[in-house]
Amino acid sequence: MRVRKGRVLRIVDGENKFYLISRDGKSWLPGGSVLLTNKQGPHIGIAAVSRPEISSYQKGYFGTVQAGILLGNRSEKNDAPFSFSILQGYRLNAWFAPGFETGIDFFDDGVMPLHATASFFFSTGQFTPILSVKGGWSIPLAREKAVNTYYSDFYYNNSYYGGLKLETKGGTSLNPEFSIMRMMNNDVGWIFSCGYRFQRLTYQQGEKGDTNYYKKERDINRLSLRVGLLFR
């Protein structure tokens, strides 16, 4: 029997039938039935089986782990912030899966997004386009931040520019995303994503109605590029 170079096969017995099994564990033969002859002469028939079909669809739980960068409007501290996300989802059918996502995004300061997600799959094959809509709220990792402001905004008639430490608050977080997934087998696949990332950061001193009350909001718009793994 001739075997393609680099392919290592072994023979196993399952339910009184013989199969050729590749080293990676996939039961398959490249052609029709195969006939082996030993030195004594008897022939052993080996049934041919096809390569298992790899599908992106499997009803039930799946998860993704991705890392990447957030490109866009610059800051003095971070031109391309790092982004890391973990998504837990449940495939209801071939095309739709709700889920929940969290992780860490580093803008000037780190935030932990808490996103509800809706993912739409456009194929059940090995390569699959995915459209995901993610949105919710982000929790700041730092309790306070030093910002520059005009003190005349709330203290003095004569304005001057200076620093002020404000309490960090959560903010609206959105991340619509388009992805391409390639399954390596029926359990694990690569996923490449590109999307739009919006984050509102809020800084505040005191409460509304206080004499020293001050609030500042900053909106950040970024292009997100991430790569990671899907598993189930």
N, C-alpha and C positions, 0 to 999 in steps of 0.2 A: 504494500500500500504506500502510495506517495503522499507526503504531507507537506503543505506549503511551508516554506522556510520561516522559522520563528514561531510556528504554531505547535504547541505541545498538547497531545491528546492522551487520554487514558480510557480504559474500558471499565465500565461498571455494570453490574447486574441489578436490574430493578423490575420486579414483577415478572421474572422469567424472560425478560427482554434485555438485549445488550444495546448500549448506546455509547457513542463517542462523546466525551465531555471535554470541553476546552479548559485550559488552566484557570481562566477567570470564572469558571463555574457555569457558563452558559451552555445549555444542552443544544447542540446544533451540528449539522453536517452541511458542507457546501453543495453537495450534489444529491443523487438518488441513493438507493441502497448500496451498501458496501459489503464485499465478501472477503473474509480473511481465511487463509489456509495455513495450518500449522505443519510441522515437519512430518507428522504421522499421516496427514492427508485429509482428515475430516474438515469440512467447511463450516464456518460459523457465520450465519447471516446477521448483519447489524442493521437495525431499523434506522432510517434517516429521520431526523426531526428538524424542524425549522428553527431559526434564531428567534428567541422570544421577542415579541413586539414591545417596543418601549413607548409608553404612553404618559402624557402629562396629567391625565385625569385619573383620579382615584378619590372616591367619595370619602369624606371624613377629615380628620385633623391634618394640618401641614404647618410648617414653620419656616421662616426665612431669617438669616443673619446677614446683614450687609454693612459695608463700610465704604466711605468715600469722602468727597470734598464738596463744599458749597461755594460756588463761584458767583461773583457779582459785585454789587456796590462795596467799595473798599472802606476799611476803617484804619485808623492809625496803628491798631494792634494786630489785626488779622486779615490778610488779603484773601486767604482760601481756608476757611475754617473746616475742621475735621467733623465728620458726621458718622455716627454709628447707630444702627437700628436693629431691633428684634421684633418680628411680627409673628403673631399667633393667629391662624385662621382656620376656618372650617369650610371645606368644599361641599356646598349643598347639592350641586349638580355640575354638569360639564362646563358651564359658563360663568357661574357666580359663586363668590365666597366672601362672607363677612368676616371681620376679624378685629384685632386690637394690636396697636403698635406702640412701643416705647423705645427709649434709647438715650443718647446724649448728642447734642449739637453744640459746637463751640463757636459762638459768635465772638463778641468782645468778652462776654462771660458765658459760662456753660448753662444750658437749659435742658430739662428733661421733658420731651414732648409726650403727651398722652393722647393718642389718636385713635378714634374709631375709623375702621377702614372698610372699603367695599372694592373688591377686585373682580374684574370682568375678563374672562379668558376667551380667546378667539379661535382656539384650536385644541384638539386632544392629542395631537401628535408629539413627536420628540421635540420639535421647535414650536414655541408657543408665544405669541404676542399677548401682553397683559396690560390693561388699563386700570389703574388704581386711583381711587379718590380717598384722601386721608385728611382728617381735620379734627381739631379739638383745642386743647389748652396746653401750654408749656409751664413747667414749674422751674423757677430760677434756682441754680445751685449755690449762688452767693446770696447772703442775707442783705448786704448793702453795697452801694457803689458810689464812688466819688465822681461827680459830674460838674461841669462848668456851667454857670448860669449868671444872669444879671440879677444882682441882689435887689435892684429897684423893683423887680417883679412883685415883691411882697414885703420888703422891709423899708427901703430908704427912698427919698425923693431924688437923691443924686445917685445915679446908677454907676456901678463899677463891676468888672468881670472878676469872678473868683470861683473857688471850688466849694462844693457842698456835698455832704454824704447823705444819700437818700436810700430809703428802704426799697428793695427790689420786689416787684409784684409779678404774678403770672400774666400771660398774655395769649391772645388768639394765635393759633398755629394751624397752617394749611400746607398740604403737600400733594397736589395731583401729580401723577407719575406714570410714565410709559416704560414698560419693561419687555425684554426678550428673555425667555427661559429656554435652556437646553438641558434636557434630562440626560444624565449619564447612564442611569439605569432606572428602574421603576421606584427607587427610593430616594435618590439624591440627584440634584441638578444644579447647574450654574444659572445665575440670574443677573442680568445687566440692566440698570435702571437710569433713566434720565427724567428729571421733573422740575417743577417750579416750587420753590420753598418760600413761604411767607411767614414772618414771625414778628409779632408786636411785643416790644419790651416796654414795661411800665416802671417808672421810678417815682416814689412818693415820700413826702415828709408830712407827718401829722395826718389828721383826718379832715374831711371836708367840713368847713365851718370854723376850724381852729384859726387863730391869728397867724400861725406860722405854716399854714397849709400850702403845699406846693406839689404839683404833679407834672411829670414830663413823660411823654410817650415817644417811642422811636419805632418806626416800621422798617423792617429789613426784607429785601427781595433778593432771592438768590436762585441760581441754577444748580440743582443737585445732580451729581454724578456718583453712582454707587455700584459696587459689584459684590456679590456674595453667593451664598448657597441656599437652596431650598431642600428641605428634608421632610419625610413623613413616615 
